[in-house]
Structure formats: C-alpha cells, structure tokens
C-alpha cells in the first residue's frame, strides 16, 4: 500500500497513538487502513464412498489436487461461500452439512474452513479454475499431489472419522482445528 | 475506496473479465482491490462457576457488556488472537481451550469465533476499550445489556452445555455454529 485509497496522498507506516502495531496510516486525512487475514471456505463433497477433488488450473499449486475452496466474499456466510466455491470449481450443487475443519495458516494471512457436503448425483464439471474434477475412493486419493496442507489434514481427518464410525452416531462429528506452522507449508 | 493504493489514480467499480462480482479495479495499473469479511476472535473466560464480561468503552454498543473479542490481526491464529484480545480488554492471561462457537454475521462482513478459556486467578483489570470488567454467576448475567447477538448466543450455549454436563465428558464439546440474519442484529 503506497497511497491513501480515500485521498490519494502517500501513506505512512506507523503505530497510531491508541494502538500497538504498525499500520498503514494517512496523515493527510487521518484514516488508518487496517489489513486483516482472509477466510478460505470449501467443502468435502461426498458421493457414496467417494470424495470429489479438483485439479488446480491456477497458481499457486497449479496441477495439484484440492478440495473445492476459495476466498469468502463480502455479504456471504462461510457455509454459503463453501457451496458457491464448490459450484464454481466443480460444477456441483452440494447439500452443505456441518462445519468440519478450521485451520489457521497465519503465515499466509488465512483461515481455512471446510464443510461436509453431500452430492445427490455423481455429476460434476470442471470450472474455470479446475483442469479436471474427479471422484476418488480412499485408496485412490493422490496423496503425493495434494495442493495444500489444510486439504491434506482435512482429508486425513475425514477418512479417519469415517473408519471409526464417527459419522454414524447421529450426532455431529468433532470439528477439527489445527494451526499450521510455516515449516508445514509447501 | 476512491483511489488506487498502488498508483493513486481513480478507482473504477466494475466486474473484471474473469469474475462475476463488482470489484474495485484500477484501470491504470490493473490491480483488483478485493475486499473480504473480517474475523472477530474472542474468549469465554471462566473462573470457577463465573464468566468474565467487559463493559464496552467504545462504539458500537458503548456501555453494553461483551465477551472480550476483537479483530484478528495479520500473522495471528484465531486462538492467539482470542488470547490477545482477552489480555488487552480484560487484563487476563487466559489458558485458551477449544474452539466453541463460529457465527457468521454476513451483513456486518464478519465471522465471529469464541474459544473456551480458563482463568487461573480471579485477577483482571479493564483495558482501554473496557469501562469495567467483572465476573458473573449465571444468574447475574446482564442479559438485557449484552452488546452483540453473537455474544448472547455463545453465553446461552455455554450455560446450556454446562447444565447438561457437556463439559464433563472428557471430550471436546460441540462447536456451535450459527448464521445471524439481519433482523437478529441489534
């Protein structure tokens, strides 16, 4: 940030009087331009025993496999965002279920949310940000080519919970939380 | 947003070619200035049977009672942010526990997170954003003067879970999720 988005004059980096952190401050009009982490929202689309993954058509991690996910938009809830991203990237109108994982990626200034989601038909189509989309049985998951650690953790939790019967109790499954340290980032 | 923070020229509001939503776009330097919801992170500080609340010294809802909470900062995890806000607003170094509630407030462009938190001593002090801080038994909670619906829901869930024994199972309690509709906002 170089210029004030309100008055176009140059921005200073300083700690405001009532603050303890450096901020982008406009000394001309007085506005503090706060910056905050962003939310990435996605789903775990399930059809029978299979999980839907998308192969990324964009950077970062072009060519690697991911759960459908993207940035939460203004005016949108996290579950609505997860459904929208699933439709945009995989061409699937899922039935969104419970919040399943919340992962902090502070070095990327992001928080990732994944929701359980049910596909009512095995139909899908690659959106503009996907090279291809496919359903995978657990033993077919391309573990060596998963785009992001948050997706890998979420898939690992999902298959472990399914194996332990956690989804068959009639209750919500545990919401899995994890903070990712920089060394775990690809 | 009126001017580009990168080049200081006037901003346009338009739908970029590869997008479906209106964005702030600089047609001079080509940058799209995305805007995204922000995360508010807080805690439910518990000392014995009592819960700590802060009376707000700032708008919005000046004079009303809240759980300690504030905006997540860059480079920070949601749990670390909840601990920081509790220290800043209530002068308490809590032991942060499990994620307890996630509430979407899309009309305010916010997602709220509250963590269970344990106070090891009954010591606290009002920070700059608090008029006063106090410990409350359940029958003393100022329900008519709670600052935000997300705080009210979280407190209601907490006391209901405590009454039902949900915290005595040795397992994590359910993470409570809710989307707040505009009419529920104060």
Boltz contact constraints between the chains, C-beta under 6 A:
constraints:
  - contact:
      token1: [A, 1]
      token2: [B, 5]
      max_distance: 6.0
  - contact:
      token1: [A, 2]
      token2: [B, 6]
      max_distance: 6.0
  - contact:
      token1: [A, 3]
      token2: [B, 5]
      max_distance: 6.0
  - contact:
      token1: [A, 3]
      token2: [B, 8]
      max_distance: 6.0
  - contact:
      token1: [A, 5]
      token2: [B, 1]
      max_distance: 6.0
  - contact:
      token1: [A, 5]
      token2: [B, 3]
      max_distance: 6.0
  - contact:
      token1: [A, 5]
      token2: [B, 5]
      max_distance: 6.0
  - contact:
      token1: [A, 6]
      token2: [B, 2]
      max_distance: 6.0
  - contact:
      token1: [A, 8]
      token2: [B, 3]
      max_distance: 6.0
  - contact:
      token1: [A, 8]
      token2: [B, 8]
      max_distance: 6.0
  - contact:
      token1: [A, 35]
      token2: [B, 74]
      max_distance: 6.0
  - contact:
      token1: [A, 36]
      token2: [B, 38]
      max_distance: 6.0
  - contact:
      token1: [A, 36]
      token2: [B, 71]
      max_distance: 6.0
  - contact:
      token1: [A, 37]
      token2: [B, 72]
      max_distance: 6.0
  - contact:
      token1: [A, 38]
      token2: [B, 36]
      max_distance: 6.0
  - contact:
      token1: [A, 71]
      token2: [B, 36]
      max_distance: 6.0
  - contact:
      token1: [A, 72]
      token2: [B, 37]
      max_distance: 6.0
  - contact:
      token1: [A, 74]
      token2: [B, 35]
      max_distance: 6.0
  - contact:
      token1: [A, 74]
      token2: [B, 109]
      max_distance: 6.0
  - contact:
      token1: [A, 75]
      token2: [B, 106]
      max_distance: 6.0
  - contact:
      token1: [A, 76]
      token2: [B, 106]
      max_distance: 6.0
  - contact:
      token1: [A, 77]
      token2: [B, 104]
      max_distance: 6.0
  - contact:
      token1: [A, 77]
      token2: [B, 106]
      max_distance: 6.0
  - contact:
      token1: [A, 77]
      token2: [B, 179]
      max_distance: 6.0
  - contact:
      token1: [A, 78]
      token2: [B, 104]
      max_distance: 6.0
  - contact:
      token1: [A, 99]
      token2: [B, 177]
      max_distance: 6.0
  - contact:
      token1: [A, 104]
      token2: [B, 77]
      max_distance: 6.0
  - contact:
      token1: [A, 104]
      token2: [B, 78]
      max_distance: 6.0
  - contact:
      token1: [A, 106]
      token2: [B, 75]
      max_distance: 6.0
  - contact:
      token1: [A, 106]
      token2: [B, 76]
      max_distance: 6.0
  - contact:
      token1: [A, 106]
      token2: [B, 77]
      max_distance: 6.0
  - contact:
      token1: [A, 109]
      token2: [B, 74]
      max_distance: 6.0
  - contact:
      token1: [A, 175]
      token2: [B, 175]
      max_distance: 6.0
  - contact:
      token1: [A, 177]
      token2: [B, 99]
      max_distance: 6.0
  - contact:
      token1: [A, 179]
      token2: [B, 77]
      max_distance: 6.0
